[in-house]
Amino acid sequence: MTSLTIRVRDAMGGYAATLHGKRATCAWSHEEAARRVARKVYGEAVDVKPDYLRHSDVAAGVRYRYHVTHQPEMN
């Protein structure tokens, strides 16, 4: 099973989010950086929700953690 976890770190003047080897940045919001990388990997029909940090994340410099959620299709 593939991981749907996004890890967000501080970057120069903003935030950098990574998922499956892809990266996206945002200057104003860590949540928006996570949303951008999720949509880059899975398309526009996804969103993100906050997840709990683990001890290994903190040791690796991760500041925020998000989980990818799929939005219901609109008819």
SULJO-V375758 format. One record per run of one state. SS is the DSSP state (h for helix, s for strand, l for the rest). FROM is the first residue (numbers start at 1). LEN is the number of residues. If there is no record, write none. Layout:
BEGIN
<<SS & FROM & LEN> <SS & FROM & LEN>>
END
This chain:
BEGIN
<<l & 1 & 4> <s & 5 & 7> <l & 12 & 2> <s & 14 & 6> <l & 20 & 2> <s & 22 & 5> <l & 27 & 3> <h & 30 & 13> <l & 43 & 3> <s & 46 & 6> <l & 52 & 3> <h & 55 & 5> <l & 60 & 4> <s & 64 & 7> <l & 71 & 5>>
END
